[in-house]
């Protein structure tokens, strides 16, 4: 059974996630995550225990993306797989673009979004992005 409020919350926080990512706002981006936060990507599992731990990791990620002329990313889709009042599973896909408009890559992923203290946050991500 669909939970419309939960679905709206999950889509809203993933909008914020993408906006802060595209702005290169490490702190704002880290604030879209629930902690501990789990990311499975590039054959590794990363667990950030706190906002303070995540921000430097975000700054390093943005620096690496700038080195390959990354300009922005766009959601290709965000599909609700499951939704309950305090947790949503999303099937997502995004494309990363260089500043000349060429595609760096297209990446499918699974996101787990949770409601904590009334706020929707991304708890875990598993993607094929580097």
Secondary structure, 3 states (H helix, E strand, C coil): CCCHHHHHHHHHHHHHHHHHHHHCCHHHHHCCEEEEEEEEECCEEEEECCHHHHHHHHHHHHHHHHHCCEEEEEEEEEEEEEEECCEEEEEEEEEEEECCCCEEEEEEEEEEEEEECCEEEEEEEEECCC
